[in-house]
């Protein structure tokens, strides 16, 4: 009587780690080159992308003080509502090469290439080059990754740093190496200086994994974790300590806080408030429920699904399969098999805890946040497929692999169907190819090598075709504003093309007829981006030809019409307004002041002169107070005050909605400033925008 073989063979990690085939290096270089082309192609189409951050980059390139604090303007009136680490690479680029779209966005694209390289290295160590290549390809073709590594939000650097942290942790587990664990702590600390508490989301599963699985005595493990924690605190806390100890009177106001405190910002608006929805000073005025339905279905919803979830179901299935293969290993990570199990636990833990937080957070949530999930999804897919492929002779492995391919094909069919008229042939082709491959794979052991590889290639093509099409659509169009999404517009989504921060599209990409995007036969509305970047009459240097640019929020020409600016995107700036801001600006600290950071950013980027954002991002910060603003005016430090569209005349601010609505108690300060300016100073219209000359009081006013 013979014993039945186990459902999964545990010899895979030893086989995968052996040798380095000839094709690996060319394939690796090809992967990185393809990722670079993907992220750099048509990069200038987005202009200044998110003008909120681009204005801060411009300020940091002009003032080292603004560089250190992450100020919105070179006059250092207020900071952005994040720590400045994500801005520093872009600021250095602009300091070196000058202000422009490519100078701002190329560092972000290079971070995407670097993340691909780190992910490859992390997977390669235990699972071989084929698994690493698959992981890198899945990551590069994730639509939200193709978007955010071509955009200037902090999420690009955060994703890179968290990927580095997992890589360093896995190296630390291989022999209980203190140096690598400390490096992981430094990476997470740097992530805190990028996007505050979001960097700590992955900390619990990673710390627990090391505490349980590292091949050392308990006392040593705990000591190493304490040392790594200290390194994390130093890496993330040195800047915080400087800011909190710096006299408030000689540094910019901390944007996003109500009491000029970075710690308040960290634990309130940018921290626990994101979980509870109680975000004083936020866009939603501290009201939860305004950012979509929460719960287990959020990541698969209309607005989010096409960004990240193409291979998310597969990643979850493959996580279980990978753990089944490696679970018989001992506790300590002292063998290839146990190291492979640790890799599944590390990437799986990061995926699950981040997915839970995103799914149930009550506060501000944007679709592009999900880029933080992309490395974990990609790693689990690469590792899991490699494990099941090696064990395909077993019934359980072949059926699991087949079911994963079928599940992915069906889900891709659903996602592609959410965008009306979007490549209907692709939807059906993906379904047919995926189901066909799934039907063949259970019989893999009986098939010849050629047919087996053909079925595997067909299944892989079906799995990646949908996200690849979304990526091409994303590359073909510019993205501007505060809320951006990848791919086409979808039914029930908040963003996408034509939504806030996106653009409407028709026609096809050059050389790819019928694929929605920018190109002949339509494309996005032509015209310069918001802010009218320097480089000519309304177009920045290197700006793409007419028909390939993009304006924010679906507005032709970019920005908000009428020169008014707004909460989510900056204004279009006329030549007359630009000339007025530049005239005599050397005599002033700020060429102008405007309510809201996006509004101010558009004028600052267009003129190259500092513009004070009264009230911070959404006008709800108490900065500056009316008394402080009046002192600036008396000292002759501000030339103009720029009114918002539809809000001219004394007292108009009492009835018109401010950019941020009831975002917080500090909003009364910006309202008071606006009311005083309109009642006190002379009004002039420049290029359709109402300006108030703060050097020319009305007759009869002091």
Helices and strands as residue ranges (DSSP letters): H 12-17, H 23-40, G 43-46, H 51-62, H 64-69, H 85-97, H 101-140, H 143-148, H 155-173, H 178-195, G 196-200, H 203-213, H 218-245, G 248-250, H 262-267, I 268-272, H 273-276, G 298-300, H 302-308, H 312-326, H 336-360, G 367-370, H 371-390, H 395-416, H 424-441, G 444-446, H 449-475, G 552-554, G 561-563, H 575-582, G 585-587, E 590-595, H 597-607, E 611-614, H 626-634, E 638-642, G 652-654, H 667-680, E 681-686, E 689-697
